[in-house]
Amino acid sequence: MHVGGFLDGIAYSNGTMWISDLDGNRVIRLAAEDARRRPDIAVPEGPLTVVATERSVWVASYNGSVVTRFTSANGARDATIPTPGPRPCGLVVAAGRLWVLDQSDGSAGTADVAGAALTRFDQPARAGFASGGFGAIWVPDFSGSSRTVSRIDLASRAVRRIAVGNQPIMALAGGDSVWVSNTVDATVTRIAPRTGAVRATIRVPGGQTGGLAFARGVLWVASYGGASVAAIDPRSGAVLGTVAVPGPAENIAADPAGNLWVTQADGTVTELRPRVGSRR
């Protein structure tokens, strides 16, 4: 479906895929069951990252320095939260708290998911798209030069930095590992979450890796450079194959049925159905 704009962030909540349009200052909503279009929602300038629980959706406005919270059932806006830094990018809901991580100055903030005020703290990563899991928040240093992902302990906020590839853009805690996509290298790094050891570095066809998702026991990787999505066996690291999409693939998310939704920089959303190999 071509909906226009520059599409990036995507998340599932309560039967709906929520998709951010960075240029259009809106969130596009599609019914996960049949891709039926629901009314768009205006958001502050530069919506980038979207995260969700079953009841709520949070959207980080990269150019607006706020996070907006919506009720997923009806799309009602129920909070606007100023962010700790000017360029919010990393957005995670973990252990009953919202974590916001900034790309420009390394600041971060955390708040109870029911609250509207963030407590600021500092961390070293110029954040890309972060993930929560294994007792920590995992933050790729996207616009910095360290080639690391930071592990921030949920309880103590102690930081450990782990070497990965060049310009890591996204982390995903899934299966028994943490996965990091490295944009410049077109690789995915697999990390043992307890020790921080690098288990594997997987080269992805197409170039400029981006979004990551798990569905049907497979790791799926969006490729901006290849306008494709790659399927990776998480046990062996083998690339099982690739699927072409119409435009440069930015991000990817799975719905509860195991179908994949891919956002593209040309304003296209593509739904992939791995079970039957069809595309809509």
Beta strands, then each sheet from edge to edge (+ up, - down):
strand 1: 7-13
strand 2: 16-21
strand 3: 26-31
strand 4: 37-42
strand 5: 47-52
strand 6: 56-61
strand 7: 66-71
strand 8: 77-82
strand 9: 88-94
strand 10: 97-102
strand 11: 107-112
strand 12: 119-122
strand 13: 131-133
strand 14: 136-140
strand 15: 148-153
strand 16: 159-163
strand 17: 168-174
strand 18: 177-182
strand 19: 187-191
strand 20: 198-203
strand 21: 209-215
strand 22: 218-223
strand 23: 228-232
strand 24: 239-244
strand 25: 249-254
strand 26: 260-264
strand 27: 269-273
strand 28: 278-279
sheet 1: 1+ 2- 3+ 4-
sheet 2: 5+ 6- 7+ 8-
sheet 3: 9+ 10- 11+ 12-
sheet 4: 13+ 14- 15+ 16-
sheet 5: 17+ 18- 19+ 20-
sheet 6: 21+ 22- 23+ 24-
sheet 7: 25+ 26- 27+ 28-
end
